[in-house]
Amino acid sequence: MLIEVLKTALSLLGGGVAGAFLNEWMRRRRERIQSIPLIERVNRLVSPKLEGFTLARKSEDGKTLEPITNVREYQFTLRNTSNVHLQDVEIQFEFPSQDVEGWAERPTLSKTAPIGVDADIAKPLTKSYRWRIPQLPSTDSIDFTFRAIDPTVQKYEVALYKSGCVVIQKFEGEPVTRTSTLKFLGSPILNLLLTILITAYVFFALNFKSDQSFFSLREPECTLAVTSSFDQLNDNVLPWRGPWRIHYSVLNTGTRRCVLQSDELPGTPTEIEPAQELSRTTFSSNKPKLVARNFKFGQDSPTRQMEVTIYAQAQ
């Protein structure tokens, strides 16, 4: 709806020529290469540290156990941050081991089950997994887990197929939100039209409709990454109109279990295992604001307290 408002404003200022320039700009914007993040949440060796325990699996005859000394676990989240609704896109992973197990979860929003397909021929001493994802709309995400036995290195390869102008970019941990900017060309007329476009956008969307904040809790007992974000539910030209949806995500990035408690997170106190993510969603009639809230946490019980800056319902 915002784009239609801008088209109307430009048509009043410059007639059909302005509308033609805006349509051409939108076409080029849709066709440009966009990258979406593959977030590497876990890439580590699996090694039991308890005395008297060993890591093993059943042998081929199913009667004996075979000790394993080198197992690497990978956990990824593919997040569609582009403005493209991806359909039947295919993703392929390649690992430096011939003995790999892999799983793909359902996407968070579309819930369409990924379909395993034959992977391209891998390099020697490697193994590949490939899935077709029926629906991955903008803002949706999907998780993958792999365990590789005796990998030669910790690196891996990943590629996206049948995705048009969308490619994958690897990130270790949550990527930083980037603000896109317009690159002006040399034409004075185009510069003038783009200046009008930016002015109209600032006028109608000075109060942005969504945002995200990140906070890290680092203590000897627990290490938690707290992400809070909000977005406007209604597609309204007026960016200050609600209702608003607030999403909280708490990822245990440490090696110990944590117990977390917060008034902003329904269903707490609750336990969060290493590499496990806790997600909660609430709603607000007023626009959320960055506020300081107390989070209690600890290894066995929420005995420690820390002030965390998150988005929450404005009082």
Salt bridges, closest charged atoms under 4 A:
GLU24 OE2 - ARG27 NH2 2.55
GLU24 OE2 - ARG28 NE 2.94
GLU31 OE1 - ARG27 NH1 2.91
GLU66 OE1 - ARG57 NE 3.78
GLU73 OE2 - ARG147 NH2 3.47
ASP88 OD1 - ARG132 NE 3.79
GLU90 OE1 - ARG130 NE 2.88
GLU90 OE2 - LYS162 NZ 3.14
ASP99 OD2 - ARG57 NH1 2.56
ASP120 OD1 - ARG130 NH1 3.12
GLU174 OE1 - ARG41 NH1 3.62
GLU174 OE2 - ARG79 NH1 2.34
GLU219 OE1 - ARG304 NH1 3.20
GLU221 OE1 - ARG304 NE 3.90
ASP231 OD2 - ARG245 NH2 2.66
ASP235 OD1 - LYS209 NZ 3.93
GLU264 OE2 - ARG293 NE 2.70
GLU271 OE2 - ARG257 NH1 3.49
ASP300 OD1 - ARG257 NH2 3.02
